[in-house]
Amino acid sequence: MEIMNDILRIVQDRGRNTKKTHLMYKANLSHKQMKSYLDELFKNGLIEGDLSSENYSVRITKKGMNFLVKYIQMREFEKTFGL
């Protein structure tokens, strides 16, 4: 979940023209790992767009934004109760 959170944040921050190498570097993933996570994010409707070009043309969806909010809330809950 942390990796998916990282990828969503990167896509959110970088916008529609996120370069593959930038995404891999920022998320600290291999190309194979990155593709697997992106496929999962697409499948679950958290991002949408096109992965076929050198620059990914993807954007975070409303569902993806909700995931980010819930993830932050979950992390705060863990910190509050020392989990």
N, CA, C and O atoms as a GROMACS GRO file, in nm:
protein
  332
    1MET      N    1   0.082  -0.120   0.000
    1MET     CA    2   0.000   0.000   0.000
    1MET      C    3   0.086   0.125   0.000
    1MET      O    4   0.051   0.227  -0.060
    2GLU      N    5   0.200   0.117   0.069
    2GLU     CA    6   0.289   0.233   0.073
    2GLU      C    7   0.343   0.266  -0.066
    2GLU      O    8   0.354   0.383  -0.102
    3ILE      N    9   0.377   0.164  -0.142
    3ILE     CA   10   0.428   0.186  -0.277
    3ILE      C   11   0.319   0.246  -0.366
    3ILE      O   12   0.346   0.338  -0.443
    4MET      N   13   0.198   0.194  -0.354
    4MET     CA   14   0.088   0.251  -0.434
    4MET      C   15   0.064   0.396  -0.395
    4MET      O   16   0.036   0.480  -0.481
    5ASN      N   17   0.073   0.426  -0.267
    5ASN     CA   18   0.061   0.564  -0.220
    5ASN      C   19   0.170   0.651  -0.283
    5ASN      O   20   0.142   0.761  -0.330
    6ASP      N   21   0.294   0.601  -0.283
    6ASP     CA   22   0.404   0.676  -0.342
    6ASP      C   23   0.379   0.705  -0.490
    6ASP      O   24   0.398   0.817  -0.535
    7ILE      N   25   0.338   0.604  -0.564
    7ILE     CA   26   0.313   0.620  -0.707
    7ILE      C   27   0.201   0.721  -0.731
    7ILE      O   28   0.213   0.808  -0.818
    8LEU      N   29   0.094   0.711  -0.655
    8LEU     CA   30  -0.017   0.804  -0.672
    8LEU      C   31   0.026   0.947  -0.642
    8LEU      O   32  -0.014   1.040  -0.712
    9ARG      N   33   0.107   0.966  -0.540
    9ARG     CA   34   0.156   1.100  -0.507
    9ARG      C   35   0.244   1.156  -0.619
    9ARG      O   36   0.235   1.274  -0.653
   10ILE      N   37   0.328   1.071  -0.676
   10ILE     CA   38   0.416   1.115  -0.784
   10ILE      C   39   0.332   1.156  -0.905
   10ILE      O   40   0.356   1.261  -0.964
   11VAL      N   41   0.235   1.074  -0.941
   11VAL     CA   42   0.148   1.105  -1.054
   11VAL      C   43   0.071   1.234  -1.027
   11VAL      O   44   0.055   1.318  -1.115
   12GLN      N   45   0.023   1.249  -0.905
   12GLN     CA   46  -0.050   1.370  -0.868
   12GLN      C   47   0.040   1.494  -0.880
   12GLN      O   48  -0.002   1.597  -0.933
   13ASP      N   49   0.163   1.484  -0.830
   13ASP     CA   50   0.255   1.597  -0.830
   13ASP      C   51   0.307   1.631  -0.970
   13ASP      O   52   0.324   1.748  -1.003
   14ARG      N   53   0.333   1.528  -1.050
   14ARG     CA   54   0.395   1.549  -1.182
   14ARG      C   55   0.295   1.575  -1.293
   14ARG      O   56   0.332   1.628  -1.398
   15GLY      N   57   0.171   1.540  -1.273
   15GLY     CA   58   0.071   1.564  -1.376
   15GLY      C   59   0.076   1.462  -1.488
   15GLY      O   60   0.127   1.352  -1.471
   16ARG      N   61   0.022   1.499  -1.604
   16ARG     CA   62   0.003   1.407  -1.716
   16ARG      C   63   0.133   1.359  -1.781
   16ARG      O   64   0.132   1.252  -1.843
   17ASN      N   65   0.242   1.430  -1.771
   17ASN     CA   66   0.364   1.392  -1.841
   17ASN      C   67   0.471   1.337  -1.748
   17ASN      O   68   0.582   1.390  -1.742
   18THR      N   69   0.438   1.234  -1.676
   18THR     CA   70   0.532   1.170  -1.585
   18THR      C   71   0.621   1.076  -1.664
   18THR      O   72   0.573   0.981  -1.725
   19LYS      N   73   0.752   1.102  -1.664
   19LYS     CA   74   0.844   1.016  -1.737
   19LYS      C   75   0.862   0.884  -1.663
   19LYS      O   76   0.860   0.878  -1.540
   20LYS      N   77   0.879   0.778  -1.742
   20LYS     CA   78   0.895   0.645  -1.684
   20LYS      C   79   1.015   0.641  -1.588
   20LYS      O   80   1.005   0.587  -1.478
   21THR      N   81   1.126   0.698  -1.631
   21THR     CA   82   1.246   0.693  -1.546
   21THR      C   83   1.227   0.773  -1.418
   21THR      O   84   1.275   0.733  -1.312
   22HIS      N   85   1.156   0.884  -1.427
   22HIS     CA   86   1.131   0.965  -1.307
   22HIS      C   87   1.044   0.888  -1.208
   22HIS      O   88   1.070   0.887  -1.088
   23LEU      N   89   0.942   0.824  -1.260
   23LEU     CA   90   0.852   0.746  -1.174
   23LEU      C   91   0.927   0.630  -1.109
   23LEU      O   92   0.911   0.604  -0.990
   24MET      N   93   1.009   0.561  -1.186
   24MET     CA   94   1.086   0.448  -1.131
   24MET      C   95   1.182   0.497  -1.023
   24MET      O   96   1.194   0.435  -0.917
   25TYR      N   97   1.251   0.609  -1.050
   25TYR     CA   98   1.347   0.663  -0.956
   25TYR      C   99   1.280   0.709  -0.827
   25TYR      O  100   1.323   0.674  -0.717
   26LYS      N  101   1.174   0.787  -0.841
   26LYS     CA  102   1.106   0.843  -0.724
   26LYS      C  103   1.041   0.735  -0.638
   26LYS      O  104   1.039   0.746  -0.515
   27ALA      N  105   0.988   0.630  -0.702
   27ALA     CA  106   0.922   0.522  -0.628
   27ALA      C  107   1.020   0.412  -0.590
   27ALA      O  108   0.984   0.318  -0.519
   28ASN      N  109   1.146   0.422  -0.636
   28ASN     CA  110   1.250   0.326  -0.606
   28ASN      C  111   1.210   0.184  -0.649
   28ASN      O  112   1.215   0.089  -0.571
   29LEU      N  113   1.170   0.172  -0.777
   29LEU     CA  114   1.122   0.046  -0.830
   29LEU      C  115   1.197   0.008  -0.958
   29LEU      O  116   1.249   0.095  -1.029
   30SER      N  117   1.202  -0.120  -0.986
   30SER     CA  118   1.251  -0.166  -1.116
   30SER      C  119   1.139  -0.144  -1.218
   30SER      O  120   1.024  -0.120  -1.180
   31HIS      N  121   1.173  -0.154  -1.346
   31HIS     CA  122   1.071  -0.137  -1.450
   31HIS      C  123   0.961  -0.242  -1.435
   31HIS      O  124   0.843  -0.211  -1.448
   32LYS      N  125   0.999  -0.366  -1.407
   32LYS     CA  126   0.902  -0.475  -1.393
   32LYS      C  127   0.808  -0.448  -1.274
   32LYS      O  128   0.687  -0.467  -1.286
   33GLN      N  129   0.864  -0.406  -1.162
   33GLN     CA  130   0.783  -0.375  -1.044
   33GLN      C  131   0.687  -0.260  -1.072
   33GLN      O  132   0.570  -0.264  -1.037
   34MET      N  133   0.741  -0.155  -1.137
   34MET     CA  134   0.660  -0.038  -1.166
   34MET      C  135   0.542  -0.076  -1.255
   34MET      O  136   0.429  -0.034  -1.230
   35LYS      N  137   0.568  -0.155  -1.358
   35LYS     CA  138   0.461  -0.196  -1.449
   35LYS      C  139   0.354  -0.275  -1.373
   35LYS      O  140   0.235  -0.255  -1.396
   36SER      N  141   0.396  -0.362  -1.284
   36SER     CA  142   0.302  -0.441  -1.206
   36SER      C  143   0.214  -0.352  -1.119
   36SER      O  144   0.092  -0.370  -1.115
   37TYR      N  145   0.274  -0.257  -1.050
   37TYR     CA  146   0.196  -0.166  -0.965
   37TYR      C  147   0.104  -0.077  -1.047
   37TYR      O  148  -0.011  -0.055  -1.008
   38LEU      N  149   0.153  -0.026  -1.159
   38LEU     CA  150   0.068   0.058  -1.243
   38LEU      C  151  -0.050  -0.020  -1.299
   38LEU      O  152  -0.162   0.032  -1.304
   39ASP      N  153  -0.026  -0.144  -1.340
   39ASP     CA  154  -0.135  -0.228  -1.388
   39ASP      C  155  -0.241  -0.245  -1.279
   39ASP      O  156  -0.361  -0.240  -1.306
   40GLU      N  157  -0.196  -0.264  -1.156
   40GLU     CA  158  -0.289  -0.280  -1.043
   40GLU      C  159  -0.367  -0.152  -1.017
   40GLU      O  160  -0.487  -0.156  -0.990
   41LEU      N  161  -0.299  -0.037  -1.024
   41LEU     CA  162  -0.365   0.091  -1.003
   41LEU      C  163  -0.470   0.117  -1.112
   41LEU      O  164  -0.579   0.166  -1.082
   42PHE      N  165  -0.436   0.083  -1.238
   42PHE     CA  166  -0.532   0.096  -1.347
   42PHE      C  167  -0.651   0.004  -1.326
   42PHE      O  168  -0.767   0.046  -1.338
   43LYS      N  169  -0.622  -0.121  -1.293
   43LYS     CA  170  -0.728  -0.220  -1.275
   43LYS      C  171  -0.827  -0.178  -1.167
   43LYS      O  172  -0.947  -0.203  -1.179
   44ASN      N  173  -0.778  -0.114  -1.064
   44ASN     CA  174  -0.863  -0.071  -0.953
   44ASN      C  175  -0.919   0.070  -0.970
   44ASN      O  176  -0.987   0.122  -0.880
   45GLY      N  177  -0.891   0.133  -1.084
   45GLY     CA  178  -0.949   0.264  -1.113
   45GLY      C  179  -0.888   0.379  -1.036
   45GLY      O  180  -0.952   0.483  -1.021
   46LEU      N  181  -0.765   0.363  -0.986
   46LEU     CA  182  -0.702   0.470  -0.910
   46LEU      C  183  -0.627   0.569  -1.000
   46LEU      O  184  -0.606   0.684  -0.962
   47ILE      N  185  -0.587   0.524  -1.119
   47ILE     CA  186  -0.529   0.611  -1.220
   47ILE      C  187  -0.592   0.576  -1.354
   47ILE      O  188  -0.649   0.468  -1.371
   48GLU      N  189  -0.581   0.670  -1.448
   48GLU     CA  190  -0.631   0.645  -1.582
   48GLU      C  191  -0.539   0.715  -1.681
   48GLU      O  192  -0.469   0.809  -1.645
   49GLY      N  193  -0.540   0.668  -1.805
   49GLY     CA  194  -0.459   0.732  -1.908
   49GLY      C  195  -0.391   0.630  -1.997
   49GLY      O  196  -0.443   0.521  -2.020
   50ASP      N  197  -0.272   0.668  -2.047
   50ASP     CA  198  -0.201   0.589  -2.147
   50ASP      C  199  -0.058   0.562  -2.101
   50ASP      O  200   0.015   0.655  -2.067
   51LEU      N  201  -0.019   0.435  -2.101
   51LEU     CA  202   0.117   0.397  -2.062
   51LEU      C  203   0.202   0.361  -2.183
   51LEU      O  204   0.314   0.311  -2.167
   52SER      N  205   0.153   0.384  -2.303
   52SER     CA  206   0.222   0.335  -2.422
   52SER      C  207   0.333   0.427  -2.472
   52SER      O  208   0.414   0.383  -2.553
   53SER      N  209   0.339   0.551  -2.430
   53SER     CA  210   0.440   0.644  -2.480
   53SER      C  211   0.558   0.652  -2.382
   53SER      O  212   0.552   0.599  -2.271
   54GLU      N  213   0.665   0.721  -2.425
   54GLU     CA  214   0.782   0.741  -2.340
   54GLU      C  215   0.742   0.816  -2.212
   54GLU      O  216   0.784   0.780  -2.102
   55ASN      N  217   0.661   0.918  -2.229
   55ASN     CA  218   0.606   0.990  -2.114
   55ASN      C  219   0.470   0.931  -2.085
   55ASN      O  220   0.383   0.927  -2.172
   56TYR      N  221   0.452   0.885  -1.963
   56TYR     CA  222   0.321   0.833  -1.926
   56TYR      C  223   0.222   0.947  -1.930
   56TYR      O  224   0.247   1.055  -1.877
   57SER      N  225   0.110   0.922  -1.993
   57SER     CA  226   0.003   1.019  -1.995
   57SER      C  227  -0.106   0.966  -1.903
   57SER      O  228  -0.208   0.915  -1.948
   58VAL      N  229  -0.083   0.979  -1.775
   58VAL     CA  230  -0.177   0.927  -1.675
   58VAL      C  231  -0.216   1.038  -1.578
   58VAL      O  232  -0.146   1.138  -1.562
   59ARG      N  233  -0.329   1.015  -1.516
   59ARG     CA  234  -0.370   1.108  -1.411
   59ARG      C  235  -0.438   1.029  -1.301
   59ARG      O  236  -0.490   0.919  -1.323
   60ILE      N  237  -0.437   1.087  -1.185
   60ILE     CA  238  -0.501   1.024  -1.071
   60ILE      C  239  -0.651   1.049  -1.080
   60ILE      O  240  -0.695   1.159  -1.116
   61THR      N  241  -0.728   0.949  -1.049
   61THR     CA  242  -0.875   0.961  -1.054
   61THR      C  243  -0.928   1.008  -0.919
   61THR      O  244  -0.854   1.019  -0.822
   62LYS      N  245  -1.057   1.035  -0.915
   62LYS     CA  246  -1.121   1.072  -0.788
   62LYS      C  247  -1.106   0.957  -0.688
   62LYS      O  248  -1.082   0.980  -0.569
   63LYS      N  249  -1.120   0.835  -0.736
   63LYS     CA  250  -1.102   0.719  -0.650
   63LYS      C  251  -0.958   0.713  -0.597
   63LYS      O  252  -0.936   0.676  -0.482
   64GLY      N  253  -0.862   0.750  -0.681
   64GLY     CA  254  -0.722   0.755  -0.639
   64GLY      C  255  -0.699   0.862  -0.533
   64GLY      O  256  -0.624   0.840  -0.438
   65MET      N  257  -0.765   0.977  -0.550
   65MET     CA  258  -0.754   1.085  -0.450
   65MET      C  259  -0.813   1.038  -0.317
   65MET      O  260  -0.758   1.067  -0.211
   66ASN      N  261  -0.926   0.968  -0.324
   66ASN     CA  262  -0.987   0.914  -0.202
   66ASN      C  263  -0.894   0.815  -0.133
   66ASN      O  264  -0.885   0.812  -0.011
   67PHE      N  265  -0.824   0.733  -0.213
   67PHE     CA  266  -0.727   0.639  -0.157
   67PHE      C  267  -0.619   0.715  -0.081
   67PHE      O  268  -0.584   0.676   0.031
   68LEU      N  269  -0.566   0.823  -0.140
   68LEU     CA  270  -0.462   0.901  -0.072
   68LEU      C  271  -0.512   0.957   0.061
   68LEU      O  272  -0.440   0.952   0.161
   69VAL      N  273  -0.631   1.010   0.063
   69VAL     CA  274  -0.689   1.066   0.186
   69VAL      C  275  -0.703   0.957   0.292
   69VAL      O  276  -0.663   0.976   0.408
   70LYS      N  277  -0.759   0.844   0.253
   70LYS     CA  278  -0.779   0.733   0.348
   70LYS      C  279  -0.646   0.677   0.396
   70LYS      O  280  -0.633   0.639   0.513
   71TYR      N  281  -0.547   0.671   0.308
   71TYR     CA  282  -0.415   0.621   0.346
   71TYR      C  283  -0.352   0.713   0.453
   71TYR      O  284  -0.296   0.664   0.551
   72ILE      N  285  -0.362   0.843   0.433
   72ILE     CA  286  -0.310   0.939   0.530
   72ILE      C  287  -0.382   0.923   0.664
   72ILE      O  288  -0.318   0.924   0.770
   73GLN      N  289  -0.514   0.909   0.660
   73GLN     CA  290  -0.591   0.889   0.783
   73GLN      C  291  -0.548   0.762   0.855
   73GLN      O  292  -0.536   0.760   0.977
   74MET      N  293  -0.525   0.656   0.780
   74MET     CA  294  -0.483   0.530   0.838
   74MET      C  295  -0.346   0.544   0.905
   74MET      O  296  -0.325   0.494   1.015
   75ARG      N  297  -0.254   0.612   0.838
   75ARG     CA  298  -0.120   0.633   0.895
   75ARG      C  299  -0.126   0.716   1.023
   75ARG      O  300  -0.054   0.688   1.120
   76GLU      N  301  -0.210   0.818   1.024
   76GLU     CA  302  -0.227   0.900   1.144
   76GLU      C  303  -0.286   0.818   1.258
   76GLU      O  304  -0.244   0.834   1.373
   77PHE      N  305  -0.381   0.732   1.228
   77PHE     CA  306  -0.440   0.643   1.327
   77PHE      C  307  -0.332   0.552   1.387
   77PHE      O  308  -0.326   0.534   1.509
   78GLU      N  309  -0.248   0.496   1.301
   78GLU     CA  310  -0.140   0.410   1.349
   78GLU      C  311  -0.046   0.485   1.442
   78GLU      O  312  -0.007   0.433   1.546
   79LYS      N  313  -0.010   0.607   1.406
   79LYS     CA  314   0.080   0.688   1.488
   79LYS      C  315   0.015   0.721   1.624
   79LYS      O  316   0.080   0.715   1.728
   80THR      N  317  -0.113   0.756   1.620
   80THR     CA  318  -0.186   0.793   1.742
   80THR      C  319  -0.187   0.681   1.844
   80THR      O  320  -0.170   0.704   1.963
   81PHE      N  321  -0.206   0.558   1.796
   81PHE     CA  322  -0.216   0.444   1.886
   81PHE      C  323  -0.089   0.362   1.892
   81PHE      O  324  -0.088   0.253   1.951
   82GLY      N  325   0.018   0.412   1.832
   82GLY     CA  326   0.148   0.343   1.841
   82GLY      C  327   0.150   0.207   1.775
   82GLY      O  328   0.219   0.116   1.822
   83LEU      N  329   0.077   0.192   1.668
   83LEU     CA  330   0.073   0.064   1.597
   83LEU      C  331   0.183   0.053   1.496
   83LEU      O  332   0.194  -0.049   1.428
   0.00000   0.00000   0.00000
